[in-house]
Amino acid sequence: MEIQEILEHLPHRYPMLLVDRVLEYEPNKRILALKNVSINEPFFAGHFPHYPVMPGVLIVEALAQASAVLLFRSLSIKPDDQSVYYLVGIDDARFKRPVVPGDQLLLEVSIDRMSRGLSKLSGRARVGDALAAEATLLCTLRGL
């Protein structure tokens, strides 16, 4: 899945779009997405100038965006002006290694449960084989 199709499934745009490509997709099961981490990211100017590190909250946001692509595609719907997937819960978030400019962040998310508009997903962010972060995410589709 290339960037044009990702843009059809996410309302996010620069500088908040954190998914560059989808490498693998299994409907109603899992997704493997990619975020290329560049020194040009706006957050690196202040986090931290002497040793740039991607903020953990943005790693979790990248997992949430990969979750939204997985859920929207699995349900065969696209975001519109009247609906959006909200991240409504983050459990068991753990950060294992820093993510720095030049890294390729692999975002693997699997659906644990979907019921009545609420989805529970397990996310893992890796750089190569090294686990960078993991979290359980709760998402819901809501109308505006």
SVG drawing of the C-alpha trace seen along z (x, -y; Angstrom):
<svg xmlns="http://www.w3.org/2000/svg" viewBox="-22 -23 46 35">
<polyline fill="none" stroke="black" stroke-width="0.4" points="0.0,0.0 1.6,-3.2 1.3,-6.7 -1.7,-7.8 -3.8,-4.9 -2.7,-5.6 -3.9,-9.2 -7.3,-7.8 -7.5,-5.8 -6.2,-8.4 -7.3,-12.0 -3.8,-13.0 -1.5,-15.2 2.0,-16.7 3.4,-17.1 1.1,-14.5 1.1,-11.7 3.3,-9.0 2.8,-6.1 4.8,-6.1 4.0,-2.7 2.1,0.5 4.2,3.6 1.7,6.3 -2.0,6.4 -4.3,9.2 -8.0,8.1 -9.4,8.2 -6.1,9.5 -2.9,7.5 -0.9,4.8 2.8,4.1 3.5,0.5 6.6,-1.6 7.6,-5.1 10.9,-6.5 12.4,-8.6 14.2,-11.6 16.2,-14.4 13.8,-16.8 10.9,-15.8 9.7,-19.0 9.9,-17.5 13.6,-16.8 14.4,-20.6 13.4,-20.5 13.5,-16.8 16.5,-16.8 18.7,-19.1 22.0,-17.5 20.7,-13.9 17.5,-13.8 15.1,-11.1 11.6,-10.5 9.1,-11.2 7.5,-8.0 4.0,-9.6 4.6,-9.9 5.7,-6.2 2.3,-5.3 0.6,-7.7 2.2,-6.0 0.9,-2.6 -2.5,-4.2 -2.4,-5.5 -1.4,-2.0 -4.4,-0.7 -6.7,-3.1 -5.6,-2.0 -6.1,1.6 -9.6,1.0 -10.8,-1.3 -9.6,1.2 -11.0,4.2 -14.4,2.5 -14.1,1.3 -14.8,-2.3 -12.8,-5.5 -12.7,-8.5 -14.9,-11.4 -15.9,-14.7 -18.4,-13.1 -16.4,-10.3 -13.0,-9.6 -11.3,-6.8 -10.3,-8.0 -7.7,-6.5 -9.6,-6.1 -7.1,-4.1 -3.5,-3.1 -2.5,-0.3 0.8,1.4 2.9,-1.0 6.6,-0.2 9.6,-1.8 12.6,0.3 15.0,-1.6 15.3,-5.2 14.2,-5.8 16.6,-8.2 17.0,-9.9 17.8,-7.4 15.8,-4.6 13.0,-2.8 10.2,-2.2 8.2,1.0 4.7,0.7 3.0,4.1 -0.5,4.0 -2.9,7.0 -6.6,6.9 -7.3,8.6 -11.0,7.9 -13.7,5.9 -17.2,5.4 -19.8,2.7 -17.6,0.1 -14.7,0.6 -11.5,2.3 -8.7,3.6 -5.3,3.9 -1.8,5.0 1.0,2.8 4.7,3.3 7.2,0.8 10.5,2.2 13.7,0.9 15.1,3.9 14.7,6.8 15.0,4.6 11.7,3.8 11.4,0.0 8.0,-0.1 4.8,1.8 1.3,1.0 -2.3,2.1 -4.6,-0.3 -8.3,-0.9 -9.9,-2.7 -13.5,-3.6 -15.2,-5.0 -17.3,-8.1 -19.4,-10.5 -18.8,-14.2"/>
</svg>
